[in-house]
Amino acid sequence: MRQTITALTVAALIALTGCSSDEQSDDNGASGDERGGGEASVQQFASKVAGVKHDIDDWITDWEEATCSSIAVDQGAADCHAYAVAGGYTAESAYLGLNGLTSEQSTNYLGEPPEEIAALYEETVETAKAASDAGEAFGEVDCDSDDGCLGEVHRLASTMKDLQTKLTEWSPYL
C-alpha cells in the first residue's frame, strides 16, 4: 500500500511540476530547438541554465516547505520519500539538459560555450552530474529495509543544494 501511495504521489508531483521546456527563447527570439553550430552566445546558454535553475529552486523550496529530511524519509514519511524520488528525476533532467548543450547528439545542442562562461559551464555540468549520481544512488536503495537510505537521501539533498549554489553563480548572465 505504501508503495502505491508513493508511486501516486511521485506521479502527481511530476505532473504538477513538469520539466523545464526546451523551447525557451533567448533575447534574440531564437528557440531552443534550433541546432547550434560552433559557438553559441552567452545568452543562449544562460536561457537554458535559467530553466534548470528554476527547476532546482522549485525542488529545494518544496523539499524545505514540506520540512523533509533524510531522517523523515528514513522513518517512512511518504511525502518526503516522493519528493526525494522527484529530486532524483529533477537532478537527472538537469544534468542531461545541461550536458546536452554541448553534445551534438542532443536535441538541446548549442555548440561550445563562449570562453567567458566556459569554466562556469563545465563546473555546473560537473555539479549537476554529482546530483544526478546521488539521485540514481537513492533510487537504488530500498528505504523500507536498507540502512543506506539515510545517507543517500542526505547526499541527494546536499548535492541539490550544491547545484543550486552553482546555478546562482549564473545570476550575472540571467
VMD Tcl script that builds the backbone (N, CA, C; Angstrom):
set m [mol new atoms 522]
animate dup $m
set s [atomselect $m all]
$s set {name element resname resid chain x y z} {
  {N N MET 1 A 0.826 -1.196 0.000}
  {CA C MET 1 A 0.000 0.000 0.000}
  {C C MET 1 A 0.871 1.261 0.000}
  {N N ARG 2 A 1.923 1.239 0.834}
  {CA C ARG 2 A 2.790 2.392 0.931}
  {C C ARG 2 A 3.444 2.693 -0.416}
  {N N GLN 3 A 3.853 1.658 -1.146}
  {CA C GLN 3 A 4.480 1.869 -2.446}
  {C C GLN 3 A 3.492 2.456 -3.444}
  {N N THR 4 A 2.226 2.062 -3.352}
  {CA C THR 4 A 1.202 2.611 -4.237}
  {C C THR 4 A 1.012 4.090 -3.966}
  {N N ILE 5 A 0.947 4.462 -2.682}
  {CA C ILE 5 A 0.787 5.871 -2.317}
  {C C ILE 5 A 2.000 6.661 -2.797}
  {N N THR 6 A 3.188 6.109 -2.577}
  {CA C THR 6 A 4.403 6.787 -3.015}
  {C C THR 6 A 4.417 6.953 -4.527}
  {N N ALA 7 A 4.070 5.917 -5.251}
  {CA C ALA 7 A 4.052 5.997 -6.715}
  {C C ALA 7 A 3.050 7.036 -7.192}
  {N N LEU 8 A 1.884 7.070 -6.574}
  {CA C LEU 8 A 0.879 8.058 -6.957}
  {C C LEU 8 A 1.345 9.467 -6.628}
  {N N THR 9 A 1.998 9.623 -5.477}
  {CA C THR 9 A 2.498 10.932 -5.093}
  {C C THR 9 A 3.562 11.409 -6.072}
  {N N VAL 10 A 4.474 10.523 -6.430}
  {CA C VAL 10 A 5.517 10.880 -7.395}
  {C C VAL 10 A 4.892 11.259 -8.729}
  {N N ALA 11 A 3.938 10.474 -9.181}
  {CA C ALA 11 A 3.275 10.778 -10.451}
  {C C ALA 11 A 2.601 12.146 -10.393}
  {N N ALA 12 A 1.956 12.437 -9.267}
  {CA C ALA 12 A 1.293 13.732 -9.113}
  {C C ALA 12 A 2.312 14.865 -9.101}
  {N N LEU 13 A 3.426 14.668 -8.389}
  {CA C LEU 13 A 4.460 15.702 -8.348}
  {C C LEU 13 A 5.030 15.986 -9.729}
  {N N ILE 14 A 5.307 14.933 -10.454}
  {CA C ILE 14 A 5.860 15.114 -11.795}
  {C C ILE 14 A 4.850 15.803 -12.701}
  {N N ALA 15 A 3.594 15.420 -12.585}
  {CA C ALA 15 A 2.557 16.038 -13.409}
  {C C ALA 15 A 2.380 17.510 -13.062}
  {N N LEU 16 A 2.481 17.839 -11.761}
  {CA C LEU 16 A 2.274 19.219 -11.342}
  {C C LEU 16 A 3.487 20.102 -11.605}
  {N N THR 17 A 4.689 19.568 -11.368}
  {CA C THR 17 A 5.870 20.404 -11.522}
  {C C THR 17 A 6.401 20.398 -12.935}
  {N N GLY 18 A 6.247 19.292 -13.631}
  {CA C GLY 18 A 6.718 19.205 -15.008}
  {C C GLY 18 A 8.210 19.367 -15.105}
  {N N CYS 19 A 8.690 19.495 -16.289}
  {CA C CYS 19 A 10.111 19.708 -16.547}
  {C C CYS 19 A 10.255 21.019 -17.283}
  {N N SER 20 A 11.450 21.570 -17.244}
  {CA C SER 20 A 11.645 22.815 -17.968}
  {C C SER 20 A 11.540 22.546 -19.459}
  {N N SER 21 A 11.009 23.501 -20.139}
  {CA C SER 21 A 10.795 23.350 -21.577}
  {C C SER 21 A 12.086 23.563 -22.342}
  {N N ASP 22 A 12.266 22.812 -23.400}
  {CA C ASP 22 A 13.401 23.002 -24.288}
  {C C ASP 22 A 13.105 24.083 -25.311}
  {N N GLU 23 A 11.930 24.667 -25.273}
  {CA C GLU 23 A 11.526 25.645 -26.274}
  {C C GLU 23 A 11.647 27.074 -25.769}
  {N N GLN 24 A 12.487 27.326 -24.767}
  {CA C GLN 24 A 12.655 28.676 -24.273}
  {C C GLN 24 A 13.354 29.503 -25.335}
  {N N SER 25 A 13.086 30.787 -25.340}
  {CA C SER 25 A 13.705 31.661 -26.325}
  {C C SER 25 A 14.787 32.484 -25.672}
  {N N ASP 26 A 15.791 32.838 -26.455}
  {CA C ASP 26 A 16.768 33.786 -25.962}
  {C C ASP 26 A 16.271 35.188 -26.315}
  {N N ASP 27 A 17.048 36.186 -25.951}
  {CA C ASP 27 A 16.617 37.557 -26.202}
  {C C ASP 27 A 16.524 37.882 -27.681}
  {N N ASN 28 A 17.143 37.084 -28.528}
  {CA C ASN 28 A 17.087 37.332 -29.961}
  {C C ASN 28 A 15.914 36.645 -30.621}
  {N N GLY 29 A 15.100 35.941 -29.837}
  {CA C GLY 29 A 13.928 35.288 -30.374}
  {C C GLY 29 A 14.185 33.910 -30.936}
  {N N ALA 30 A 15.403 33.395 -30.845}
  {CA C ALA 30 A 15.704 32.059 -31.373}
  {C C ALA 30 A 15.227 31.010 -30.393}
  {N N SER 31 A 14.499 30.038 -30.891}
  {CA C SER 31 A 14.011 28.997 -29.992}
  {C C SER 31 A 15.113 27.994 -29.716}
  {N N GLY 32 A 14.979 27.278 -28.561}
  {CA C GLY 32 A 15.997 26.354 -28.102}
  {C C GLY 32 A 16.167 25.139 -28.968}
  {N N ASP 33 A 15.238 24.847 -29.861}
  {CA C ASP 33 A 15.406 23.641 -30.658}
  {C C ASP 33 A 16.191 23.892 -31.949}
  {N N GLU 34 A 16.586 25.139 -32.183}
  {CA C GLU 34 A 17.409 25.411 -33.350}
  {C C GLU 34 A 18.804 24.886 -33.060}
  {N N ARG 35 A 19.290 24.017 -33.902}
  {CA C ARG 35 A 20.584 23.379 -33.677}
  {C C ARG 35 A 21.701 24.406 -33.795}
  {N N GLY 36 A 22.545 24.398 -32.784}
  {CA C GLY 36 A 23.700 25.279 -32.804}
  {C C GLY 36 A 24.761 24.731 -33.734}
  {N N GLY 37 A 25.743 25.484 -33.916}
  {CA C GLY 37 A 26.876 25.035 -34.708}
  {C C GLY 37 A 28.061 25.898 -34.341}
  {N N GLY 38 A 29.104 25.297 -33.836}
  {CA C GLY 38 A 30.252 26.086 -33.439}
  {C C GLY 38 A 30.061 26.632 -32.053}
  {N N GLU 39 A 29.989 27.939 -31.943}
  {CA C GLU 39 A 29.906 28.578 -30.639}
  {C C GLU 39 A 28.602 29.350 -30.503}
  {N N ALA 40 A 27.903 29.074 -29.429}
  {CA C ALA 40 A 26.652 29.770 -29.148}
  {C C ALA 40 A 26.942 31.009 -28.301}
  {N N SER 41 A 25.950 31.855 -28.155}
  {CA C SER 41 A 26.124 33.069 -27.364}
  {C C SER 41 A 25.962 32.778 -25.872}
  {N N VAL 42 A 26.477 33.688 -25.072}
  {CA C VAL 42 A 26.311 33.600 -23.621}
  {C C VAL 42 A 24.824 33.566 -23.298}
  {N N GLN 43 A 24.046 34.402 -23.967}
  {CA C GLN 43 A 22.614 34.477 -23.688}
  {C C GLN 43 A 21.895 33.173 -24.024}
  {N N GLN 44 A 22.304 32.493 -25.071}
  {CA C GLN 44 A 21.674 31.207 -25.404}
  {C C GLN 44 A 21.914 30.188 -24.290}
  {N N PHE 45 A 23.143 30.123 -23.792}
  {CA C PHE 45 A 23.441 29.212 -22.682}
  {C C PHE 45 A 22.682 29.641 -21.431}
  {N N ALA 46 A 22.698 30.931 -21.145}
  {CA C ALA 46 A 22.039 31.431 -19.937}
  {C C ALA 46 A 20.544 31.138 -19.949}
  {N N SER 47 A 19.916 31.220 -21.111}
  {CA C SER 47 A 18.475 30.953 -21.166}
  {C C SER 47 A 18.177 29.496 -20.828}
  {N N LYS 48 A 19.044 28.585 -21.228}
  {CA C LYS 48 A 18.864 27.165 -20.886}
  {C C LYS 48 A 19.147 26.929 -19.408}
  {N N VAL 49 A 20.190 27.563 -18.896}
  {CA C VAL 49 A 20.531 27.428 -17.481}
  {C C VAL 49 A 19.404 27.979 -16.611}
  {N N ALA 50 A 18.755 29.041 -17.052}
  {CA C ALA 50 A 17.656 29.632 -16.279}
  {C C ALA 50 A 16.536 28.623 -16.040}
  {N N GLY 51 A 16.212 27.826 -17.045}
  {CA C GLY 51 A 15.178 26.808 -16.878}
  {C C GLY 51 A 15.576 25.752 -15.870}
  {N N VAL 52 A 16.830 25.331 -15.921}
  {CA C VAL 52 A 17.330 24.341 -14.960}
  {C C VAL 52 A 17.320 24.938 -13.559}
  {N N LYS 53 A 17.777 26.176 -13.438}
  {CA C LYS 53 A 17.801 26.847 -12.129}
  {C C LYS 53 A 16.400 26.910 -11.540}
  {N N HIS 54 A 15.431 27.218 -12.360}
  {CA C HIS 54 A 14.041 27.282 -11.905}
  {C C HIS 54 A 13.599 25.930 -11.338}
  {N N ASP 55 A 13.903 24.854 -12.051}
  {CA C ASP 55 A 13.508 23.514 -11.596}
  {C C ASP 55 A 14.186 23.133 -10.285}
  {N N ILE 56 A 15.474 23.428 -10.162}
  {CA C ILE 56 A 16.210 23.093 -8.936}
  {C C ILE 56 A 15.704 23.950 -7.777}
  {N N ASP 57 A 15.513 25.244 -8.011}
  {CA C ASP 57 A 14.975 26.119 -6.961}
  {C C ASP 57 A 13.605 25.640 -6.495}
  {N N ASP 58 A 12.753 25.254 -7.436}
  {CA C ASP 58 A 11.421 24.750 -7.080}
  {C C ASP 58 A 11.511 23.493 -6.230}
  {N N TRP 59 A 12.397 22.565 -6.606}
  {CA C TRP 59 A 12.514 21.324 -5.842}
  {C C TRP 59 A 12.984 21.613 -4.424}
  {N N ILE 60 A 13.993 22.464 -4.274}
  {CA C ILE 60 A 14.506 22.776 -2.938}
  {C C ILE 60 A 13.452 23.491 -2.112}
  {N N THR 61 A 12.708 24.399 -2.711}
  {CA C THR 61 A 11.627 25.077 -1.995}
  {C C THR 61 A 10.586 24.075 -1.512}
  {N N ASP 62 A 10.161 23.180 -2.386}
  {CA C ASP 62 A 9.172 22.162 -1.999}
  {C C ASP 62 A 9.711 21.266 -0.890}
  {N N TRP 63 A 10.944 20.819 -1.010}
  {CA C TRP 63 A 11.593 19.949 -0.024}
  {C C TRP 63 A 11.618 20.625 1.348}
  {N N GLU 64 A 12.014 21.904 1.356}
  {CA C GLU 64 A 12.117 22.635 2.620}
  {C C GLU 64 A 10.751 22.996 3.191}
  {N N GLU 65 A 9.804 23.387 2.348}
  {CA C GLU 65 A 8.465 23.724 2.839}
  {C C GLU 65 A 7.758 22.512 3.432}
  {N N ALA 66 A 8.066 21.335 2.932}
  {CA C ALA 66 A 7.479 20.104 3.472}
  {C C ALA 66 A 8.253 19.625 4.699}
  {N N THR 67 A 9.261 20.395 5.098}
  {CA C THR 67 A 10.159 20.054 6.207}
  {C C THR 67 A 10.701 18.633 6.080}
  {N N CYS 68 A 11.111 18.304 4.877}
  {CA C CYS 68 A 11.676 16.980 4.618}
  {C C CYS 68 A 13.144 16.936 5.022}
  {N N SER 69 A 13.586 15.746 5.295}
  {CA C SER 69 A 14.978 15.487 5.637}
  {C C SER 69 A 15.262 14.023 5.371}
  {N N SER 70 A 16.522 13.672 5.442}
  {CA C SER 70 A 16.879 12.268 5.268}
  {C C SER 70 A 16.262 11.426 6.378}
  {N N ILE 71 A 16.155 11.984 7.569}
  {CA C ILE 71 A 15.545 11.254 8.692}
  {C C ILE 71 A 14.067 11.007 8.419}
  {N N ALA 72 A 13.368 12.022 7.907}
  {CA C ALA 72 A 11.936 11.856 7.609}
  {C C ALA 72 A 11.722 10.748 6.586}
  {N N VAL 73 A 12.546 10.727 5.545}
  {CA C VAL 73 A 12.417 9.680 4.528}
  {C C VAL 73 A 12.729 8.326 5.141}
  {N N ASP 74 A 13.799 8.260 5.921}
  {CA C ASP 74 A 14.204 7.001 6.549}
  {C C ASP 74 A 13.127 6.474 7.497}
  {N N GLN 75 A 12.375 7.392 8.110}
  {CA C GLN 75 A 11.321 6.988 9.047}
  {C C GLN 75 A 9.982 6.748 8.364}
  {N N GLY 76 A 9.944 6.823 7.053}
  {CA C GLY 76 A 8.754 6.425 6.317}
  {C C GLY 76 A 7.797 7.521 5.906}
  {N N ALA 77 A 8.205 8.781 5.954}
  {CA C ALA 77 A 7.327 9.874 5.517}
  {C C ALA 77 A 7.132 9.771 4.001}
  {N N ALA 78 A 5.935 9.367 3.603}
  {CA C ALA 78 A 5.659 9.108 2.180}
  {C C ALA 78 A 5.828 10.361 1.325}
  {N N ASP 79 A 5.405 11.513 1.838}
  {CA C ASP 79 A 5.538 12.731 1.043}
  {C C ASP 79 A 7.006 13.085 0.814}
  {N N CYS 80 A 7.807 12.938 1.845}
  {CA C CYS 80 A 9.232 13.250 1.702}
  {C C CYS 80 A 9.932 12.228 0.808}
  {N N HIS 81 A 9.515 10.983 0.901}
  {CA C HIS 81 A 10.073 9.964 0.006}
  {C C HIS 81 A 9.749 10.331 -1.447}
  {N N ALA 82 A 8.522 10.759 -1.679}
  {CA C ALA 82 A 8.118 11.153 -3.033}
  {C C ALA 82 A 8.915 12.368 -3.513}
  {N N TYR 83 A 9.146 13.330 -2.624}
  {CA C TYR 83 A 9.964 14.486 -3.002}
  {C C TYR 83 A 11.391 14.059 -3.329}
  {N N ALA 84 A 11.923 13.100 -2.574}
  {CA C ALA 84 A 13.275 12.611 -2.847}
  {C C ALA 84 A 13.333 11.925 -4.210}
  {N N VAL 85 A 12.337 11.110 -4.508}
  {CA C VAL 85 A 12.282 10.454 -5.821}
  {C C VAL 85 A 12.208 11.518 -6.921}
  {N N ALA 86 A 11.340 12.498 -6.732}
  {CA C ALA 86 A 11.220 13.580 -7.715}
  {C C ALA 86 A 12.533 14.349 -7.829}
  {N N GLY 87 A 13.235 14.506 -6.712}
  {CA C GLY 87 A 14.535 15.175 -6.733}
  {C C GLY 87 A 15.545 14.432 -7.585}
  {N N GLY 88 A 15.501 13.113 -7.510}
  {CA C GLY 88 A 16.389 12.307 -8.348}
  {C C GLY 88 A 16.118 12.531 -9.824}
  {N N TYR 89 A 14.833 12.565 -10.181}
  {CA C TYR 89 A 14.473 12.810 -11.583}
  {C C TYR 89 A 14.823 14.237 -12.004}
  {N N THR 90 A 14.619 15.182 -11.102}
  {CA C THR 90 A 14.947 16.576 -11.396}
  {C C THR 90 A 16.446 16.737 -11.622}
  {N N ALA 91 A 17.241 16.083 -10.780}
  {CA C ALA 91 A 18.698 16.151 -10.923}
  {C C ALA 91 A 19.150 15.519 -12.234}
  {N N GLU 92 A 18.565 14.383 -12.576}
  {CA C GLU 92 A 18.925 13.719 -13.831}
  {C C GLU 92 A 18.558 14.596 -15.028}
  {N N SER 93 A 17.380 15.185 -14.983}
  {CA C SER 93 A 16.942 16.064 -16.059}
  {C C SER 93 A 17.869 17.273 -16.187}
  {N N ALA 94 A 18.275 17.831 -15.044}
  {CA C ALA 94 A 19.188 18.977 -15.056}
  {C C ALA 94 A 20.514 18.601 -15.705}
  {N N TYR 95 A 21.055 17.468 -15.300}
  {CA C TYR 95 A 22.338 17.034 -15.868}
  {C C TYR 95 A 22.219 16.781 -17.371}
  {N N LEU 96 A 21.218 16.028 -17.771}
  {CA C LEU 96 A 21.065 15.712 -19.192}
  {C C LEU 96 A 20.852 16.975 -20.019}
  {N N GLY 97 A 20.044 17.893 -19.497}
  {CA C GLY 97 A 19.791 19.139 -20.214}
  {C C GLY 97 A 21.035 19.994 -20.355}
  {N N LEU 98 A 21.777 20.136 -19.263}
  {CA C LEU 98 A 22.989 20.955 -19.303}
  {C C LEU 98 A 24.082 20.301 -20.144}
  {N N ASN 99 A 24.302 19.031 -19.923}
  {CA C ASN 99 A 25.338 18.320 -20.665}
  {C C ASN 99 A 25.015 18.289 -22.165}
  {N N GLY 100 A 23.746 18.224 -22.491}
  {CA C GLY 100 A 23.324 18.170 -23.885}
  {C C GLY 100 A 23.589 19.437 -24.666}
  {N N LEU 101 A 23.829 20.530 -23.976}
  {CA C LEU 101 A 24.069 21.792 -24.674}
  {C C LEU 101 A 25.324 21.748 -25.537}
  {N N THR 102 A 26.264 20.884 -25.180}
  {CA C THR 102 A 27.499 20.779 -25.960}
  {C C THR 102 A 27.655 19.413 -26.632}
  {N N SER 103 A 26.610 18.632 -26.623}
  {CA C SER 103 A 26.648 17.305 -27.240}
  {C C SER 103 A 25.882 17.333 -28.561}
  {N N GLU 104 A 26.583 17.061 -29.644}
  {CA C GLU 104 A 25.955 17.118 -30.965}
  {C C GLU 104 A 24.809 16.123 -31.121}
  {N N GLN 105 A 24.775 15.091 -30.304}
  {CA C GLN 105 A 23.707 14.094 -30.382}
  {C C GLN 105 A 22.436 14.549 -29.661}
  {N N SER 106 A 22.513 15.634 -28.941}
  {CA C SER 106 A 21.388 16.116 -28.143}
  {C C SER 106 A 20.498 17.073 -28.935}
  {N N THR 107 A 19.216 17.012 -28.645}
  {CA C THR 107 A 18.291 17.981 -29.249}
  {C C THR 107 A 18.477 19.369 -28.636}
  {N N ASN 108 A 19.190 19.457 -27.504}
  {CA C ASN 108 A 19.476 20.742 -26.854}
  {C C ASN 108 A 20.763 21.386 -27.354}
  {N N TYR 109 A 21.434 20.767 -28.297}
  {CA C TYR 109 A 22.770 21.188 -28.713}
  {C C TYR 109 A 22.812 22.655 -29.127}
  {N N LEU 110 A 23.756 23.377 -28.513}
  {CA C LEU 110 A 24.007 24.765 -28.893}
  {C C LEU 110 A 25.382 24.939 -29.512}
  {N N GLY 111 A 26.316 24.126 -29.129}
  {CA C GLY 111 A 27.701 24.274 -29.562}
  {C C GLY 111 A 28.575 24.461 -28.339}
  {N N GLU 112 A 29.776 24.936 -28.567}
  {CA C GLU 112 A 30.693 25.171 -27.455}
  {C C GLU 112 A 30.331 26.486 -26.765}
  {N N PRO 113 A 30.466 26.531 -25.434}
  {CA C PRO 113 A 30.158 27.784 -24.740}
  {C C PRO 113 A 31.231 28.834 -25.016}
  {N N PRO 114 A 30.845 30.089 -25.021}
  {CA C PRO 114 A 31.832 31.154 -25.178}
  {C C PRO 114 A 32.864 31.091 -24.043}
  {N N GLU 115 A 34.058 31.536 -24.317}
  {CA C GLU 115 A 35.148 31.491 -23.336}
  {C C GLU 115 A 34.747 32.148 -22.013}
  {N N GLU 116 A 33.970 33.206 -22.087}
  {CA C GLU 116 A 33.538 33.946 -20.898}
  {C C GLU 116 A 32.841 33.058 -19.868}
  {N N ILE 117 A 32.121 32.047 -20.331}
  {CA C ILE 117 A 31.362 31.187 -19.413}
  {C C ILE 117 A 31.793 29.724 -19.463}
  {N N ALA 118 A 32.826 29.414 -20.212}
  {CA C ALA 118 A 33.218 28.011 -20.415}
  {C C ALA 118 A 33.533 27.300 -19.102}
  {N N ALA 119 A 34.323 27.916 -18.238}
  {CA C ALA 119 A 34.682 27.273 -16.964}
  {C C ALA 119 A 33.447 27.115 -16.078}
  {N N LEU 120 A 32.622 28.150 -16.014}
  {CA C LEU 120 A 31.402 28.074 -15.207}
  {C C LEU 120 A 30.475 26.995 -15.735}
  {N N TYR 121 A 30.353 26.901 -17.037}
  {CA C TYR 121 A 29.517 25.864 -17.636}
  {C C TYR 121 A 30.020 24.478 -17.246}
  {N N GLU 122 A 31.313 24.235 -17.387}
  {CA C GLU 122 A 31.876 22.917 -17.049}
  {C C GLU 122 A 31.661 22.592 -15.575}
  {N N GLU 123 A 31.880 23.564 -14.698}
  {CA C GLU 123 A 31.661 23.358 -13.262}
  {C C GLU 123 A 30.193 23.044 -12.979}
  {N N THR 124 A 29.307 23.708 -13.679}
  {CA C THR 124 A 27.874 23.489 -13.489}
  {C C THR 124 A 27.483 22.088 -13.934}
  {N N VAL 125 A 28.003 21.653 -15.064}
  {CA C VAL 125 A 27.721 20.296 -15.546}
  {C C VAL 125 A 28.252 19.266 -14.551}
  {N N GLU 126 A 29.458 19.479 -14.027}
  {CA C GLU 126 A 30.032 18.552 -13.039}
  {C C GLU 126 A 29.178 18.491 -11.776}
  {N N THR 127 A 28.692 19.629 -11.322}
  {CA C THR 127 A 27.859 19.673 -10.121}
  {C C THR 127 A 26.518 18.999 -10.382}
  {N N ALA 128 A 25.960 19.211 -11.562}
  {CA C ALA 128 A 24.703 18.546 -11.930}
  {C C ALA 128 A 24.901 17.037 -12.026}
  {N N LYS 129 A 26.052 16.607 -12.523}
  {CA C LYS 129 A 26.354 15.174 -12.609}
  {C C LYS 129 A 26.402 14.561 -11.214}
  {N N ALA 130 A 27.001 15.252 -10.264}
  {CA C ALA 130 A 27.061 14.754 -8.886}
  {C C ALA 130 A 25.655 14.603 -8.307}
  {N N ALA 131 A 24.783 15.572 -8.572}
  {CA C ALA 131 A 23.400 15.486 -8.089}
  {C C ALA 131 A 22.662 14.347 -8.780}
  {N N SER 132 A 22.873 14.196 -10.070}
  {CA C SER 132 A 22.240 13.107 -10.812}
  {C C SER 132 A 22.701 11.750 -10.287}
  {N N ASP 133 A 24.000 11.623 -10.032}
  {CA C ASP 133 A 24.530 10.373 -9.478}
  {C C ASP 133 A 23.929 10.083 -8.104}
  {N N ALA 134 A 23.762 11.131 -7.293}
  {CA C ALA 134 A 23.154 10.954 -5.971}
  {C C ALA 134 A 21.699 10.511 -6.104}
  {N N GLY 135 A 20.985 11.085 -7.052}
  {CA C GLY 135 A 19.597 10.681 -7.288}
  {C C GLY 135 A 19.506 9.241 -7.742}
  {N N GLU 136 A 20.425 8.832 -8.594}
  {CA C GLU 136 A 20.446 7.449 -9.068}
  {C C GLU 136 A 20.751 6.490 -7.913}
  {N N ALA 137 A 21.707 6.860 -7.069}
  {CA C ALA 137 A 22.060 6.009 -5.923}
  {C C ALA 137 A 20.881 5.891 -4.961}
  {N N PHE 138 A 20.174 7.003 -4.737}
  {CA C PHE 138 A 18.993 6.945 -3.874}
  {C C PHE 138 A 17.944 6.016 -4.477}
  {N N GLY 139 A 17.765 6.082 -5.771}
  {CA C GLY 139 A 16.778 5.244 -6.445}
  {C C GLY 139 A 17.059 3.761 -6.319}
  {N N GLU 140 A 18.302 3.409 -6.061}
  {CA C GLU 140 A 18.678 2.002 -5.925}
  {C C GLU 140 A 18.540 1.478 -4.499}
  {N N VAL 141 A 18.212 2.353 -3.555}
  {CA C VAL 141 A 18.103 1.967 -2.147}
  {C C VAL 141 A 16.646 1.684 -1.807}
  {N N ASP 142 A 16.417 0.619 -1.078}
  {CA C ASP 142 A 15.079 0.301 -0.574}
  {C C ASP 142 A 14.973 0.866 0.839}
  {N N CYS 143 A 14.285 1.991 0.962}
  {CA C CYS 143 A 14.211 2.663 2.258}
  {C C CYS 143 A 13.410 1.875 3.296}
  {N N ASP 144 A 12.644 0.888 2.864}
  {CA C ASP 144 A 11.906 0.065 3.817}
  {C C ASP 144 A 12.820 -0.918 4.539}
  {N N SER 145 A 13.923 -1.292 3.905}
  {CA C SER 145 A 14.756 -2.326 4.519}
  {C C SER 145 A 16.254 -2.054 4.453}
  {N N ASP 146 A 16.670 -0.996 3.820}
  {CA C ASP 146 A 18.098 -0.753 3.608}
  {C C ASP 146 A 18.608 0.324 4.558}
  {N N ASP 147 A 19.717 0.037 5.208}
  {CA C ASP 147 A 20.317 1.005 6.123}
  {C C ASP 147 A 20.945 2.192 5.392}
  {N N GLY 148 A 21.144 2.078 4.104}
  {CA C GLY 148 A 21.776 3.138 3.333}
  {C C GLY 148 A 20.863 4.287 2.960}
  {N N CYS 149 A 19.592 4.171 3.259}
  {CA C CYS 149 A 18.620 5.194 2.850}
  {C C CYS 149 A 18.972 6.568 3.413}
  {N N LEU 150 A 19.244 6.621 4.687}
  {CA C LEU 150 A 19.527 7.882 5.360}
  {C C LEU 150 A 20.671 8.632 4.664}
  {N N GLY 151 A 21.755 7.925 4.408}
  {CA C GLY 151 A 22.915 8.548 3.775}
  {C C GLY 151 A 22.655 8.986 2.347}
  {N N GLU 152 A 21.927 8.168 1.596}
  {CA C GLU 152 A 21.673 8.507 0.189}
  {C C GLU 152 A 20.729 9.698 0.055}
  {N N VAL 153 A 19.739 9.797 0.927}
  {CA C VAL 153 A 18.845 10.962 0.880}
  {C C VAL 153 A 19.619 12.217 1.263}
  {N N HIS 154 A 20.458 12.098 2.278}
  {CA C HIS 154 A 21.276 13.243 2.691}
  {C C HIS 154 A 22.186 13.683 1.539}
  {N N ARG 155 A 22.797 12.722 0.871}
  {CA C ARG 155 A 23.674 13.023 -0.267}
  {C C ARG 155 A 22.895 13.707 -1.391}
  {N N LEU 156 A 21.690 13.218 -1.677}
  {CA C LEU 156 A 20.863 13.833 -2.714}
  {C C LEU 156 A 20.538 15.279 -2.357}
  {N N ALA 157 A 20.048 15.507 -1.139}
  {CA C ALA 157 A 19.682 16.866 -0.731}
  {C C ALA 157 A 20.899 17.789 -0.741}
  {N N SER 158 A 22.040 17.293 -0.293}
  {CA C SER 158 A 23.260 18.107 -0.266}
  {C C SER 158 A 23.734 18.466 -1.667}
  {N N THR 159 A 23.720 17.497 -2.563}
  {CA C THR 159 A 24.184 17.787 -3.928}
  {C C THR 159 A 23.204 18.689 -4.672}
  {N N MET 160 A 21.923 18.595 -4.341}
  {CA C MET 160 A 20.951 19.513 -4.953}
  {C C MET 160 A 21.209 20.941 -4.471}
  {N N LYS 161 A 21.549 21.111 -3.194}
  {CA C LYS 161 A 21.878 22.451 -2.687}
  {C C LYS 161 A 23.170 22.956 -3.328}
  {N N ASP 162 A 24.133 22.054 -3.509}
  {CA C ASP 162 A 25.369 22.439 -4.201}
  {C C ASP 162 A 25.060 22.913 -5.621}
  {N N LEU 163 A 24.159 22.210 -6.291}
  {CA C LEU 163 A 23.780 22.595 -7.648}
  {C C LEU 163 A 23.070 23.943 -7.640}
  {N N GLN 164 A 22.204 24.156 -6.669}
  {CA C GLN 164 A 21.523 25.447 -6.566}
  {C C GLN 164 A 22.550 26.576 -6.390}
  {N N THR 165 A 23.538 26.349 -5.543}
  {CA C THR 165 A 24.588 27.346 -5.318}
  {C C THR 165 A 25.360 27.621 -6.606}
  {N N LYS 166 A 25.712 26.565 -7.321}
  {CA C LYS 166 A 26.454 26.727 -8.581}
  {C C LYS 166 A 25.601 27.479 -9.610}
  {N N LEU 167 A 24.318 27.152 -9.678}
  {CA C LEU 167 A 23.436 27.832 -10.630}
  {C C LEU 167 A 23.267 29.308 -10.285}
  {N N THR 168 A 23.370 29.648 -9.007}
  {CA C THR 168 A 23.280 31.043 -8.585}
  {C C THR 168 A 24.446 31.858 -9.152}
  {N N GLU 169 A 25.564 31.203 -9.406}
  {CA C GLU 169 A 26.714 31.896 -9.990}
  {C C GLU 169 A 26.427 32.385 -11.414}
  {N N TRP 170 A 25.363 31.888 -12.011}
  {CA C TRP 170 A 24.964 32.333 -13.349}
  {C C TRP 170 A 24.164 33.639 -13.297}
  {N N SER 171 A 23.851 34.136 -12.116}
  {CA C SER 171 A 22.991 35.326 -11.971}
  {C C SER 171 A 23.402 36.516 -12.843}
  {N N PRO 172 A 24.689 36.829 -12.985}
  {CA C PRO 172 A 25.033 37.970 -13.851}
  {C C PRO 172 A 24.602 37.794 -15.311}
  {N N TYR 173 A 24.366 36.558 -15.716}
  {CA C TYR 173 A 24.013 36.282 -17.114}
  {C C TYR 173 A 22.511 36.064 -17.310}
  {N N LEU 174 A 21.787 35.934 -16.205}
  {CA C LEU 174 A 20.356 35.617 -16.304}
  {C C LEU 174 A 19.504 36.867 -16.318}
}
mol reanalyze $m
mol bondsrecalc $m
mol representation Tube
mol addrep $m
